[in-house]
Amino acid sequence: MPSRDQACLACDGRGLLMDDEEWHYTCKICNGDGFMPQGTNVANRQLADVDETNRILD
């Protein structure tokens, strides 16, 4: 796990996100790395491609 000052805030440094049905997805903010310097601008994010139940499609 990355140090707290470099950990992605969205996935808490794990690189995966989980929905309410416990499906795991690669974090779109850090691209699954788990590293994200706190000062990094995330304004260039892409919209995720999702299905009708809002599950992220790869």
C-alpha distance matrix in Angstrom:
0.0 3.8 6.6 8.6 11.3 9.7 7.8 10.2 12.6 13.9 11.1 8.9 5.9 6.7 9.4 12.1 14.7 17.2 20.9 23.3 24.3 20.8 20.8 17.4 17.3 15.3 14.4 17.4 16.1 13.3 14.8 11.9 9.7 7.4 8.8 11.9 13.7 15.3 18.7 18.5 21.4 20.7 24.5 24.8 23.1 25.0 26.3 24.9 27.4 27.9 30.4 32.9 30.4 27.8 25.5 23.8 25.5 24.0
3.8 0.0 3.8 6.4 8.1 6.2 5.4 8.6 11.3 13.4 11.4 9.1 6.1 8.5 10.3 13.6 16.0 19.0 22.5 25.1 26.5 23.2 22.9 19.4 18.7 16.2 14.7 17.0 15.0 12.0 14.2 12.1 9.2 6.8 6.4 9.1 10.3 12.2 15.4 15.4 18.6 18.5 22.3 22.7 21.5 23.8 25.6 24.7 27.5 28.4 31.2 33.8 31.6 28.7 26.6 24.6 26.3 24.7
6.6 3.8 0.0 3.8 5.6 5.5 6.0 9.8 11.6 14.5 13.2 10.2 8.3 11.4 13.4 16.5 18.4 21.2 24.5 26.9 28.6 25.5 25.6 22.3 21.7 19.4 17.3 19.4 16.9 14.4 17.1 15.4 12.6 9.8 8.6 10.1 10.0 11.2 14.4 15.3 18.7 19.2 23.0 23.9 23.1 25.8 27.6 27.0 30.1 30.9 33.8 36.2 33.9 30.9 29.1 27.3 29.3 27.9
8.6 6.4 3.8 0.0 3.8 5.5 5.1 8.5 9.1 12.4 11.9 8.4 8.0 11.5 13.7 16.2 17.4 20.1 23.1 25.2 27.4 24.5 24.9 21.9 21.3 19.3 16.8 18.8 16.0 14.2 17.4 16.0 13.8 10.4 9.4 9.8 9.4 9.3 12.8 14.2 17.3 17.8 21.4 22.8 22.0 24.8 26.3 26.0 29.3 29.8 32.8 34.8 32.4 29.4 28.0 26.5 28.9 27.9
11.3 8.1 5.6 3.8 0.0 3.8 5.8 8.7 9.5 13.2 13.5 10.7 10.1 13.9 15.2 18.0 19.1 22.2 25.0 27.3 29.7 27.0 27.1 23.9 22.8 20.5 17.6 18.8 15.6 13.9 17.4 16.8 14.3 11.4 9.1 8.4 6.6 6.4 9.6 11.4 14.8 15.9 19.4 21.0 20.7 23.9 25.8 25.9 29.4 30.4 33.6 35.7 33.6 30.3 29.2 27.3 29.6 28.5
9.7 6.2 5.5 5.5 3.8 0.0 3.8 6.6 8.9 11.9 11.9 9.8 8.1 11.8 12.5 15.7 17.3 20.6 23.6 26.3 28.3 25.6 25.2 21.8 20.3 17.6 15.0 16.1 13.0 10.8 14.1 13.5 10.8 8.3 5.5 5.3 4.5 6.3 9.3 9.9 13.4 14.1 17.8 18.8 18.4 21.4 23.5 23.5 26.8 28.0 31.3 33.7 31.8 28.5 27.1 24.9 26.9 25.4
7.8 5.4 6.0 5.1 5.8 3.8 0.0 3.8 6.2 8.8 8.2 6.0 4.5 8.3 9.4 12.3 13.7 16.9 19.9 22.6 24.6 21.8 21.6 18.3 17.1 14.7 12.1 13.8 11.1 9.1 12.3 11.2 9.2 5.8 4.8 5.4 6.8 7.7 11.2 11.3 14.1 13.8 17.6 18.6 17.4 20.1 21.7 21.2 24.5 25.3 28.4 30.7 28.6 25.4 23.9 21.9 24.2 23.0
10.2 8.6 9.8 8.5 8.7 6.6 3.8 0.0 3.8 5.6 5.8 5.4 5.0 8.0 7.9 10.3 11.1 14.6 17.3 20.2 22.3 19.8 19.3 16.1 14.5 12.2 9.0 10.4 7.6 6.3 9.8 9.3 8.4 5.3 5.2 4.5 7.2 7.7 10.8 10.0 12.0 10.9 14.6 15.5 13.9 16.5 18.0 17.6 20.9 21.8 25.0 27.2 25.3 21.9 20.6 18.6 21.0 20.1
12.6 11.3 11.6 9.1 9.5 8.9 6.2 3.8 0.0 3.8 5.7 5.1 7.1 9.8 10.1 11.4 11.1 14.1 16.2 18.7 21.3 19.2 19.2 16.5 15.2 13.7 10.3 11.5 8.7 9.1 12.4 12.1 11.9 8.7 8.9 7.5 9.2 7.9 11.2 10.9 12.3 11.1 14.4 16.1 14.4 17.1 17.9 17.7 21.2 21.6 24.7 26.5 24.3 21.1 20.3 18.8 21.7 21.4
13.9 13.4 14.5 12.4 13.2 11.9 8.8 5.6 3.8 0.0 3.8 5.8 8.0 9.2 8.7 9.0 7.9 10.9 12.8 15.5 18.0 16.1 15.9 13.4 11.9 10.9 7.4 8.8 6.9 8.2 10.8 10.6 11.5 9.0 10.3 9.4 11.9 11.1 13.8 12.8 13.3 11.0 13.9 15.2 12.7 14.8 15.1 14.4 17.8 17.9 20.9 22.7 20.6 17.3 16.5 15.1 18.1 18.2
11.1 11.4 13.2 11.9 13.5 11.9 8.2 5.8 5.7 3.8 0.0 3.8 5.4 5.6 5.8 5.9 5.7 8.9 11.7 14.6 16.6 14.0 13.8 10.9 10.0 9.0 6.4 9.3 8.3 8.3 10.2 8.6 9.7 6.9 9.5 10.0 13.0 13.0 16.1 15.0 16.1 13.9 17.0 17.8 15.1 16.7 17.0 15.6 18.5 18.4 21.1 23.1 20.7 17.8 16.2 14.9 17.7 17.4
8.9 9.1 10.2 8.4 10.7 9.8 6.0 5.4 5.1 5.8 3.8 0.0 3.8 5.7 7.7 8.7 9.1 11.7 14.6 16.9 19.1 16.3 16.7 13.9 13.5 12.4 9.9 12.7 11.0 10.3 12.8 10.9 10.7 7.1 9.0 9.7 12.0 11.8 15.3 15.1 16.8 15.4 18.8 19.9 17.7 19.8 20.4 19.3 22.3 22.2 24.9 26.8 24.2 21.4 19.9 18.7 21.5 21.1
5.9 6.1 8.3 8.0 10.1 8.1 4.5 5.0 7.1 8.0 5.4 3.8 0.0 3.8 5.7 8.3 10.1 13.2 16.5 19.2 20.8 17.7 17.5 14.2 13.4 11.5 9.6 12.3 10.8 8.8 11.0 8.7 7.6 3.9 6.2 8.2 10.8 11.8 15.3 14.6 16.9 15.7 19.3 19.8 17.8 19.8 20.9 19.7 22.6 23.0 25.7 28.0 25.7 22.8 20.9 19.2 21.4 20.3
6.7 8.5 11.4 11.5 13.9 11.8 8.3 8.0 9.8 9.2 5.6 5.7 3.8 0.0 3.8 5.4 8.0 10.7 14.3 17.1 18.1 14.7 14.4 11.0 10.8 9.3 8.5 12.0 11.7 9.8 10.7 7.5 7.7 5.2 8.8 11.2 14.3 15.4 18.7 17.6 19.5 17.7 21.2 21.3 18.8 20.1 20.8 18.9 21.3 21.4 23.8 26.1 23.7 21.1 18.8 17.3 19.3 18.3
9.4 10.3 13.4 13.7 15.2 12.5 9.4 7.9 10.1 8.7 5.8 7.7 5.7 3.8 0.0 3.8 7.0 10.3 13.8 17.1 17.9 14.8 13.6 9.9 8.5 6.0 5.3 8.7 8.9 6.9 7.1 3.9 5.3 4.4 8.1 10.3 13.9 15.3 18.2 16.4 17.8 15.6 18.9 18.5 15.9 16.8 17.7 15.8 18.1 18.6 21.2 23.9 21.8 19.1 16.6 14.5 16.2 14.9
12.1 13.6 16.5 16.2 18.0 15.7 12.3 10.3 11.4 9.0 5.9 8.7 8.3 5.4 3.8 0.0 3.8 6.7 10.2 13.5 14.1 11.1 9.8 6.2 5.3 4.6 5.0 8.8 10.1 9.4 8.9 6.2 8.9 8.0 11.7 13.4 17.0 17.9 20.7 18.9 19.8 17.1 20.0 19.7 16.5 16.9 17.0 14.5 16.4 16.2 18.4 20.9 18.6 16.1 13.5 12.0 14.0 13.4
14.7 16.0 18.4 17.4 19.1 17.3 13.7 11.1 11.1 7.9 5.7 9.1 10.1 8.0 7.0 3.8 0.0 3.8 6.9 10.2 11.5 9.1 8.2 5.6 5.1 6.2 5.6 8.8 10.2 10.9 10.8 9.1 11.9 10.6 13.9 14.8 18.2 18.4 21.1 19.4 19.8 16.8 19.3 19.4 16.0 16.3 15.6 13.1 15.1 14.3 16.4 18.4 15.8 13.3 11.1 10.4 13.3 13.6
17.2 19.0 21.2 20.1 22.2 20.6 16.9 14.6 14.1 10.9 8.9 11.7 13.2 10.7 10.3 6.7 3.8 0.0 3.8 6.8 7.8 5.4 5.4 4.5 6.1 8.9 9.2 12.0 13.8 14.7 14.4 12.5 15.4 14.1 17.5 18.4 21.8 21.7 24.5 23.0 23.2 20.1 22.3 22.5 18.9 18.8 17.5 14.7 16.0 14.3 15.6 17.1 14.0 12.3 10.1 10.7 13.7 14.8
20.9 22.5 24.5 23.1 25.0 23.6 19.9 17.3 16.2 12.8 11.7 14.6 16.5 14.3 13.8 10.2 6.9 3.8 0.0 3.8 5.4 5.2 5.6 6.8 8.1 11.3 11.6 13.6 15.5 17.1 16.8 15.5 18.7 17.4 20.6 21.1 24.3 23.9 26.5 24.9 24.6 21.3 22.9 23.2 19.5 19.1 17.0 14.2 15.2 12.7 13.5 14.3 10.9 9.6 8.2 9.9 13.2 15.3
23.3 25.1 26.9 25.2 27.3 26.3 22.6 20.2 18.7 15.5 14.6 16.9 19.2 17.1 17.1 13.5 10.2 6.8 3.8 0.0 3.8 5.4 7.5 9.8 11.8 15.1 15.2 17.3 19.0 20.7 20.5 19.1 22.1 20.6 23.8 24.2 27.2 26.5 29.2 27.9 27.6 24.4 25.9 26.4 22.8 22.4 20.1 17.4 18.1 15.2 15.3 15.2 11.5 11.2 10.5 13.1 16.2 18.6
24.3 26.5 28.6 27.4 29.7 28.3 24.6 22.3 21.3 18.0 16.6 19.1 20.8 18.1 17.9 14.1 11.5 7.8 5.4 3.8 0.0 3.8 5.6 9.0 11.6 15.3 16.3 18.5 20.7 22.1 21.3 19.7 22.9 21.9 25.3 26.2 29.4 29.1 31.8 30.3 30.0 26.7 28.2 28.3 24.6 23.7 21.4 18.3 18.3 15.3 14.7 14.7 11.1 11.7 10.2 13.0 15.5 17.8
20.8 23.2 25.5 24.5 27.0 25.6 21.8 19.8 19.2 16.1 14.0 16.3 17.7 14.7 14.8 11.1 9.1 5.4 5.2 5.4 3.8 0.0 3.8 6.2 9.5 12.9 14.2 16.9 19.0 19.8 19.1 17.0 19.9 18.8 22.5 23.7 27.0 26.9 29.9 28.4 28.6 25.4 27.4 27.5 23.8 23.2 21.5 18.3 18.7 16.2 16.2 17.1 13.6 13.4 11.2 13.0 15.4 17.0
20.8 22.9 25.6 24.9 27.1 25.2 21.6 19.3 19.2 15.9 13.8 16.7 17.5 14.4 13.6 9.8 8.2 5.4 5.6 7.5 5.6 3.8 0.0 3.8 6.7 10.3 12.3 14.7 17.3 18.1 16.8 14.9 18.2 17.8 21.4 22.7 26.2 26.6 29.2 27.3 27.4 24.0 25.9 25.5 21.7 20.8 19.1 15.6 15.7 13.4 13.5 15.1 12.1 11.6 8.6 9.9 11.9 13.3
17.4 19.4 22.3 21.9 23.9 21.8 18.3 16.1 16.5 13.4 10.9 13.9 14.2 11.0 9.9 6.2 5.6 4.5 6.8 9.8 9.0 6.2 3.8 0.0 3.8 7.0 9.1 12.0 14.5 14.7 13.4 11.2 14.5 14.2 17.8 19.3 22.9 23.6 26.3 24.3 24.7 21.5 23.7 23.2 19.6 19.0 17.9 14.6 15.3 13.8 14.9 17.0 14.4 13.0 9.8 9.7 11.6 12.1
17.3 18.7 21.7 21.3 22.8 20.3 17.1 14.5 15.2 11.9 10.0 13.5 13.4 10.8 8.5 5.3 5.1 6.1 8.1 11.8 11.6 9.5 6.7 3.8 0.0 3.8 6.2 8.5 11.5 11.9 10.2 8.7 12.4 12.6 15.9 17.1 20.8 21.6 24.0 21.7 21.8 18.5 20.6 19.7 16.1 15.4 14.6 11.3 12.3 11.6 13.4 16.1 14.0 11.8 8.6 7.2 9.1 9.1
15.3 16.2 19.4 19.3 20.5 17.6 14.7 12.2 13.7 10.9 9.0 12.4 11.5 9.3 6.0 4.6 6.2 8.9 11.3 15.1 15.3 12.9 10.3 7.0 3.8 0.0 3.8 6.2 8.9 8.6 6.5 5.1 8.9 9.8 12.8 14.2 17.9 19.2 21.4 18.9 19.2 16.2 18.6 17.4 14.1 13.8 13.9 11.1 12.7 13.1 15.6 18.6 17.0 14.3 11.4 9.0 10.2 9.0
14.4 14.7 17.3 16.8 17.6 15.0 12.1 9.0 10.3 7.4 6.4 9.9 9.6 8.5 5.3 5.0 5.6 9.2 11.6 15.2 16.3 14.2 12.3 9.1 6.2 3.8 0.0 3.8 5.5 5.9 5.4 5.0 8.1 8.0 10.6 11.2 14.9 15.8 17.9 15.5 15.8 12.8 15.4 14.8 11.6 12.0 12.5 10.5 13.1 13.7 16.7 19.4 17.8 14.6 12.5 10.1 12.1 11.3
17.4 17.0 19.4 18.8 18.8 16.1 13.8 10.4 11.5 8.8 9.3 12.7 12.3 12.0 8.7 8.8 8.8 12.0 13.6 17.3 18.5 16.9 14.7 12.0 8.5 6.2 3.8 0.0 3.8 5.8 4.9 7.0 9.7 10.3 11.8 11.4 14.9 15.7 17.1 14.2 13.7 10.4 12.4 11.3 8.0 8.3 9.1 7.8 10.8 12.3 15.8 18.6 17.6 14.1 12.6 9.5 11.3 10.4
16.1 15.0 16.9 16.0 15.6 13.0 11.1 7.6 8.7 6.9 8.3 11.0 10.8 11.7 8.9 10.1 10.2 13.8 15.5 19.0 20.7 19.0 17.3 14.5 11.5 8.9 5.5 3.8 0.0 3.8 5.7 7.9 9.2 8.9 9.5 8.2 11.4 12.0 13.3 10.5 10.3 7.3 10.1 9.8 7.2 9.1 10.7 10.5 14.0 15.5 19.1 21.6 20.5 16.8 15.8 13.0 15.0 14.2
13.3 12.0 14.4 14.2 13.9 10.8 9.1 6.3 9.1 8.2 8.3 10.3 8.8 9.8 6.9 9.4 10.9 14.7 17.1 20.7 22.1 19.8 18.1 14.7 11.9 8.6 5.9 5.8 3.8 0.0 3.8 5.4 5.6 5.9 6.2 6.1 9.8 11.5 13.2 10.5 11.5 9.3 12.7 12.0 10.1 11.9 13.9 13.3 16.4 18.1 21.5 24.3 23.0 19.6 17.9 15.0 16.5 15.0
14.8 14.2 17.1 17.4 17.4 14.1 12.3 9.8 12.4 10.8 10.2 12.8 11.0 10.7 7.1 8.9 10.8 14.4 16.8 20.5 21.3 19.1 16.8 13.4 10.2 6.5 5.4 4.9 5.7 3.8 0.0 3.8 5.6 7.7 8.9 9.7 13.3 15.3 16.8 13.7 14.3 11.8 14.5 13.0 10.6 11.3 13.1 11.9 14.4 16.2 19.5 22.7 21.7 18.4 16.3 13.0 13.8 11.7
11.9 12.1 15.4 16.0 16.8 13.5 11.2 9.3 12.1 10.6 8.6 10.9 8.7 7.5 3.9 6.2 9.1 12.5 15.5 19.1 19.7 17.0 14.9 11.2 8.7 5.1 5.0 7.0 7.9 5.4 3.8 0.0 3.8 5.6 8.3 10.2 14.0 16.0 18.2 15.7 16.9 14.6 17.6 16.5 14.0 14.6 16.0 14.1 16.3 17.5 20.3 23.4 21.9 19.0 16.4 13.6 14.6 12.6
9.7 9.2 12.6 13.8 14.3 10.8 9.2 8.4 11.9 11.5 9.7 10.7 7.6 7.7 5.3 8.9 11.9 15.4 18.7 22.1 22.9 19.9 18.2 14.5 12.4 8.9 8.1 9.7 9.2 5.6 5.6 3.8 0.0 3.8 5.4 8.2 11.6 14.2 16.4 14.2 16.2 14.7 18.1 17.1 15.3 16.6 18.5 17.2 19.7 21.1 24.0 27.1 25.6 22.5 20.1 17.4 18.3 16.1
7.4 6.8 9.8 10.4 11.4 8.3 5.8 5.3 8.7 9.0 6.9 7.1 3.9 5.2 4.4 8.0 10.6 14.1 17.4 20.6 21.9 18.8 17.8 14.2 12.6 9.8 8.0 10.3 8.9 5.9 7.7 5.6 3.8 0.0 3.8 6.6 10.0 11.9 14.8 13.3 15.5 14.1 17.8 17.6 15.8 17.6 19.1 18.0 20.8 21.7 24.7 27.4 25.5 22.4 20.3 18.0 19.7 18.0
8.8 6.4 8.6 9.4 9.1 5.5 4.8 5.2 8.9 10.3 9.5 9.0 6.2 8.8 8.1 11.7 13.9 17.5 20.6 23.8 25.3 22.5 21.4 17.8 15.9 12.8 10.6 11.8 9.5 6.2 8.9 8.3 5.4 3.8 0.0 3.8 6.6 9.3 11.8 10.5 13.2 12.8 16.5 16.5 15.5 17.8 20.0 19.5 22.5 23.9 27.2 29.9 28.2 24.9 23.1 20.6 22.1 20.4
11.9 9.1 10.1 9.8 8.4 5.3 5.4 4.5 7.5 9.4 10.0 9.7 8.2 11.2 10.3 13.4 14.8 18.4 21.1 24.2 26.2 23.7 22.7 19.3 17.1 14.2 11.2 11.4 8.2 6.1 9.7 10.2 8.2 6.6 3.8 0.0 3.8 6.1 8.3 6.8 9.6 9.5 13.3 13.8 13.3 16.2 18.5 18.6 22.0 23.6 27.0 29.6 28.1 24.6 23.3 20.7 22.5 21.1
13.7 10.3 10.0 9.4 6.6 4.5 6.8 7.2 9.2 11.9 13.0 12.0 10.8 14.3 13.9 17.0 18.2 21.8 24.3 27.2 29.4 27.0 26.2 22.9 20.8 17.9 14.9 14.9 11.4 9.8 13.3 14.0 11.6 10.0 6.6 3.8 0.0 3.8 5.5 5.5 9.1 10.5 14.0 15.0 15.3 18.6 21.0 21.7 25.2 26.9 30.4 32.8 31.3 27.7 26.7 24.2 26.1 24.7
15.3 12.2 11.2 9.3 6.4 6.3 7.7 7.7 7.9 11.1 13.0 11.8 11.8 15.4 15.3 17.9 18.4 21.7 23.9 26.5 29.1 26.9 26.6 23.6 21.6 19.2 15.8 15.7 12.0 11.5 15.3 16.0 14.2 11.9 9.3 6.1 3.8 0.0 3.8 5.6 8.5 10.0 13.3 15.2 15.4 19.0 21.0 21.9 25.6 27.0 30.5 32.5 30.9 27.3 26.7 24.6 26.9 26.0
18.7 15.4 14.4 12.8 9.6 9.3 11.2 10.8 11.2 13.8 16.1 15.3 15.3 18.7 18.2 20.7 21.1 24.5 26.5 29.2 31.8 29.9 29.2 26.3 24.0 21.4 17.9 17.1 13.3 13.2 16.8 18.2 16.4 14.8 11.8 8.3 5.5 3.8 0.0 3.8 6.5 9.3 11.8 13.9 15.1 18.8 21.2 22.7 26.4 28.1 31.7 33.8 32.6 28.9 28.5 26.2 28.3 27.3
18.5 15.4 15.3 14.2 11.4 9.9 11.3 10.0 10.9 12.8 15.0 15.1 14.6 17.6 16.4 18.9 19.4 23.0 24.9 27.9 30.3 28.4 27.3 24.3 21.7 18.9 15.5 14.2 10.5 10.5 13.7 15.7 14.2 13.3 10.5 6.8 5.5 5.6 3.8 0.0 3.8 6.3 9.2 10.6 11.7 15.4 18.1 19.6 23.2 25.2 28.9 31.2 30.3 26.5 26.0 23.4 25.2 24.1
21.4 18.6 18.7 17.3 14.8 13.4 14.1 12.0 12.3 13.3 16.1 16.8 16.9 19.5 17.8 19.8 19.8 23.2 24.6 27.6 30.0 28.6 27.4 24.7 21.8 19.2 15.8 13.7 10.3 11.5 14.3 16.9 16.2 15.5 13.2 9.6 9.1 8.5 6.5 3.8 0.0 3.8 5.6 7.6 9.3 13.0 15.7 17.7 21.4 23.5 27.3 29.4 28.7 24.9 24.9 22.3 24.1 23.3
20.7 18.5 19.2 17.8 15.9 14.1 13.8 10.9 11.1 11.0 13.9 15.4 15.7 17.7 15.6 17.1 16.8 20.1 21.3 24.4 26.7 25.4 24.0 21.5 18.5 16.2 12.8 10.4 7.3 9.3 11.8 14.6 14.7 14.1 12.8 9.5 10.5 10.0 9.3 6.3 3.8 0.0 3.8 5.4 5.9 9.6 12.0 14.0 17.7 19.7 23.5 25.6 25.0 21.2 21.1 18.5 20.4 19.8
24.5 22.3 23.0 21.4 19.4 17.8 17.6 14.6 14.4 13.9 17.0 18.8 19.3 21.2 18.9 20.0 19.3 22.3 22.9 25.9 28.2 27.4 25.9 23.7 20.6 18.6 15.4 12.4 10.1 12.7 14.5 17.6 18.1 17.8 16.5 13.3 14.0 13.3 11.8 9.2 5.6 3.8 0.0 3.8 5.5 8.9 11.1 13.9 17.4 19.7 23.4 25.2 25.1 21.3 21.8 19.3 21.1 20.8
24.8 22.7 23.9 22.8 21.0 18.8 18.6 15.5 16.1 15.2 17.8 19.9 19.8 21.3 18.5 19.7 19.4 22.5 23.2 26.4 28.3 27.5 25.5 23.2 19.7 17.4 14.8 11.3 9.8 12.0 13.0 16.5 17.1 17.6 16.5 13.8 15.0 15.2 13.9 10.6 7.6 5.4 3.8 0.0 3.8 6.5 9.6 12.4 15.6 18.4 22.1 24.4 24.6 20.8 21.0 18.1 19.2 18.5
23.1 21.5 23.1 22.0 20.7 18.4 17.4 13.9 14.4 12.7 15.1 17.7 17.8 18.8 15.9 16.5 16.0 18.9 19.5 22.8 24.6 23.8 21.7 19.6 16.1 14.1 11.6 8.0 7.2 10.1 10.6 14.0 15.3 15.8 15.5 13.3 15.3 15.4 15.1 11.7 9.3 5.9 5.5 3.8 0.0 3.8 6.6 8.9 12.3 14.9 18.7 21.0 21.0 17.2 17.3 14.4 15.7 15.3
25.0 23.8 25.8 24.8 23.9 21.4 20.1 16.5 17.1 14.8 16.7 19.8 19.8 20.1 16.8 16.9 16.3 18.8 19.1 22.4 23.7 23.2 20.8 19.0 15.4 13.8 12.0 8.3 9.1 11.9 11.3 14.6 16.6 17.6 17.8 16.2 18.6 19.0 18.8 15.4 13.0 9.6 8.9 6.5 3.8 0.0 3.8 6.2 9.1 12.1 15.8 18.3 18.9 15.2 15.3 12.2 13.0 12.7
26.3 25.6 27.6 26.3 25.8 23.5 21.7 18.0 17.9 15.1 17.0 20.4 20.9 20.8 17.7 17.0 15.6 17.5 17.0 20.1 21.4 21.5 19.1 17.9 14.6 13.9 12.5 9.1 10.7 13.9 13.1 16.0 18.5 19.1 20.0 18.5 21.0 21.0 21.2 18.1 15.7 12.0 11.1 9.6 6.6 3.8 0.0 3.8 6.5 9.0 12.7 14.9 15.5 11.9 12.6 10.0 11.2 12.0
24.9 24.7 27.0 26.0 25.9 23.5 21.2 17.6 17.7 14.4 15.6 19.3 19.7 18.9 15.8 14.5 13.1 14.7 14.2 17.4 18.3 18.3 15.6 14.6 11.3 11.1 10.5 7.8 10.5 13.3 11.9 14.1 17.2 18.0 19.5 18.6 21.7 21.9 22.7 19.6 17.7 14.0 13.9 12.4 8.9 6.2 3.8 0.0 3.8 6.0 9.8 12.5 12.8 9.3 9.2 6.3 7.6 8.8
27.4 27.5 30.1 29.3 29.4 26.8 24.5 20.9 21.2 17.8 18.5 22.3 22.6 21.3 18.1 16.4 15.1 16.0 15.2 18.1 18.3 18.7 15.7 15.3 12.3 12.7 13.1 10.8 14.0 16.4 14.4 16.3 19.7 20.8 22.5 22.0 25.2 25.6 26.4 23.2 21.4 17.7 17.4 15.6 12.3 9.1 6.5 3.8 0.0 3.8 7.1 10.2 11.3 8.5 8.3 5.8 5.5 7.5
27.9 28.4 30.9 29.8 30.4 28.0 25.3 21.8 21.6 17.9 18.4 22.2 23.0 21.4 18.6 16.2 14.3 14.3 12.7 15.2 15.3 16.2 13.4 13.8 11.6 13.1 13.7 12.3 15.5 18.1 16.2 17.5 21.1 21.7 23.9 23.6 26.9 27.0 28.1 25.2 23.5 19.7 19.7 18.4 14.9 12.1 9.0 6.0 3.8 0.0 3.8 6.8 7.5 5.0 5.1 4.4 5.3 8.7
30.4 31.2 33.8 32.8 33.6 31.3 28.4 25.0 24.7 20.9 21.1 24.9 25.7 23.8 21.2 18.4 16.4 15.6 13.5 15.3 14.7 16.2 13.5 14.9 13.4 15.6 16.7 15.8 19.1 21.5 19.5 20.3 24.0 24.7 27.2 27.0 30.4 30.5 31.7 28.9 27.3 23.5 23.4 22.1 18.7 15.8 12.7 9.8 7.1 3.8 0.0 3.8 5.5 5.2 5.5 6.7 6.7 10.5
32.9 33.8 36.2 34.8 35.7 33.7 30.7 27.2 26.5 22.7 23.1 26.8 28.0 26.1 23.9 20.9 18.4 17.1 14.3 15.2 14.7 17.1 15.1 17.0 16.1 18.6 19.4 18.6 21.6 24.3 22.7 23.4 27.1 27.4 29.9 29.6 32.8 32.5 33.8 31.2 29.4 25.6 25.2 24.4 21.0 18.3 14.9 12.5 10.2 6.8 3.8 0.0 3.8 5.5 7.5 9.8 10.5 14.3
30.4 31.6 33.9 32.4 33.6 31.8 28.6 25.3 24.3 20.6 20.7 24.2 25.7 23.7 21.8 18.6 15.8 14.0 10.9 11.5 11.1 13.6 12.1 14.4 14.0 17.0 17.8 17.6 20.5 23.0 21.7 21.9 25.6 25.5 28.2 28.1 31.3 30.9 32.6 30.3 28.7 25.0 25.1 24.6 21.0 18.9 15.5 12.8 11.3 7.5 5.5 3.8 0.0 3.8 5.6 9.0 10.7 14.5
27.8 28.7 30.9 29.4 30.3 28.5 25.4 21.9 21.1 17.3 17.8 21.4 22.8 21.1 19.1 16.1 13.3 12.3 9.6 11.2 11.7 13.4 11.6 13.0 11.8 14.3 14.6 14.1 16.8 19.6 18.4 19.0 22.5 22.4 24.9 24.6 27.7 27.3 28.9 26.5 24.9 21.2 21.3 20.8 17.2 15.2 11.9 9.3 8.5 5.0 5.2 5.5 3.8 0.0 3.8 6.3 8.9 12.4
25.5 26.6 29.1 28.0 29.2 27.1 23.9 20.6 20.3 16.5 16.2 19.9 20.9 18.8 16.6 13.5 11.1 10.1 8.2 10.5 10.2 11.2 8.6 9.8 8.6 11.4 12.5 12.6 15.8 17.9 16.3 16.4 20.1 20.3 23.1 23.3 26.7 26.7 28.5 26.0 24.9 21.1 21.8 21.0 17.3 15.3 12.6 9.2 8.3 5.1 5.5 7.5 5.6 3.8 0.0 3.8 6.4 9.7
23.8 24.6 27.3 26.5 27.3 24.9 21.9 18.6 18.8 15.1 14.9 18.7 19.2 17.3 14.5 12.0 10.4 10.7 9.9 13.1 13.0 13.0 9.9 9.7 7.2 9.0 10.1 9.5 13.0 15.0 13.0 13.6 17.4 18.0 20.6 20.7 24.2 24.6 26.2 23.4 22.3 18.5 19.3 18.1 14.4 12.2 10.0 6.3 5.8 4.4 6.7 9.8 9.0 6.3 3.8 0.0 3.8 6.5
25.5 26.3 29.3 28.9 29.6 26.9 24.2 21.0 21.7 18.1 17.7 21.5 21.4 19.3 16.2 14.0 13.3 13.7 13.2 16.2 15.5 15.4 11.9 11.6 9.1 10.2 12.1 11.3 15.0 16.5 13.8 14.6 18.3 19.7 22.1 22.5 26.1 26.9 28.3 25.2 24.1 20.4 21.1 19.2 15.7 13.0 11.2 7.6 5.5 5.3 6.7 10.5 10.7 8.9 6.4 3.8 0.0 3.8
24.0 24.7 27.9 27.9 28.5 25.4 23.0 20.1 21.4 18.2 17.4 21.1 20.3 18.3 14.9 13.4 13.6 14.8 15.3 18.6 17.8 17.0 13.3 12.1 9.1 9.0 11.3 10.4 14.2 15.0 11.7 12.6 16.1 18.0 20.4 21.1 24.7 26.0 27.3 24.1 23.3 19.8 20.8 18.5 15.3 12.7 12.0 8.8 7.5 8.7 10.5 14.3 14.5 12.4 9.7 6.5 3.8 0.0
